[in-house]
């Protein structure tokens, strides 16, 4: 019994000596940028939501179809599908969109029939994650002067990078809709370094369009196929 109590006391003393709290980890912007870039380059799939508010942004050359939001999925290497909400003549309409290796398909806003829209519409939902110019590349080299809001994660476990994104990279983040320099905030998971959201404003004539890109469900099973163009 005495031996057992001695062992308990010794264990308690040892535990007390080893309970000194370690210093919190401090992150720096360059490390976070590069780690997040590597994490985004390695993804297999992701669910995305892109929303625009404020100034109108058109997806067609005629200036009739206003982009409102897109809710979709991406799968490597270069495929995405989405439901795209647009404003046409004052009415909100949902379009189906599929992008595969540079080919873009959209449903007709009136008939709902799938059509090959490659080269006719300034919107490609797969562009946000392209291997050579997507989010991973924007983080790697497109925000060289970015800073962290805080060197420690917030209550949600997120680190927030703030920095200027050039026009070509904004074109990427808006799926080809806007090419204007913008100041962006990128929210990054402090454990996985996966991007959770990107927010930024872009000047449109004398007004401003506000953008939000939300990312979730990394690694989910996603199967994207080209639509049947002969279907009704």
Secondary structure, 3 states (H helix, E strand, C coil): CHHHHHHHHHHHHHHHHCCCCCCCCCCCHHHHHHHHHHHHHCCCEEEEEEEEEECCCECCCCCCEEEEEEEEEEECCCEEEEEEEEEECCEEEEEEEEEECCEEEEECCCCCCEEECCCCCCCCCCHHHCCCCCHHHHHHHCCCCCEECCCCCCCCCEEEEEEEECHHHHHHHCCCCCCCCEEEEEEEECCCCCEEEEEEEEEECCEEEEEEEEEECCCCCCCCCCCCCCCC
